[in-house]
């Protein structure tokens, strides 16, 4: 497995307590809206703040989709 590096100027870090879940979800919803319109099912298209908090608490804040 090869390591992935963020592009220059981009910092990948763990979520901090001071980070706003509302702002994170707004960013994700804006970013994934076009993919959702194409019928692609990404959790970030419409996941709620409550579900995001739950997934973070359970260590599932990475890219996965458990909807079935």
N, C-alpha and C positions, 0 to 999 in steps of 0.2 A: 504494500500500500504506500503510495507516495504522499508526502506532506503537502498541505495546501497553504499557501502564503497569501495574506491579504495584499491588495495592491498598495503601492506607496501612498502614504497619507491616510490610510484607513486603519483604524485600530479595532481589533476584535478582542473583546473582553467579556468577562462574566457580567451578568446583570447585577447592578448595585441596588441597594435598598432605596437609594434616593432617585432611581430612575422611574419615570412616569410610565405606568402600564398604558394609560390612555394615549400618551404620545407615541409609544411604541406601536400600539394597535392602529392608530391613525396612519402612521408611516407604512405599516404592513398592508393595510387595506388599500391605500393609494397605490402602492407598488404592485400589488397582485390583482387589482381590479381588471386590467386588460386580459390577464390570463383567465380569470373567472368568466369574463364575457365570451371567451373562446371555448368555454365548457371544460376547462382544465380544473381539476379539483384539488386545490391546495388549501390546507387548513387556514392559512393567512387571509384567504379571500373574505371570510365572514366569521371567523372565530371571535367569540365574545371576550371581554376583559376578564370575566369570571373564569372562563375556561382557560384563558392564558395564565392567570394566577395559579389555577389548579395544576396545570402542566408544569409550570416553573417549580412549584412546591414539590412535585413528584419527580423533578429532574428531567422533564421531557420538554425542554424549551428549544430543542434543535428542530431540524426540518423533518417532520414526520406527519403522517396523516392517519389517524386512527378511526376516521369515519367510515362506516360500512353500510 
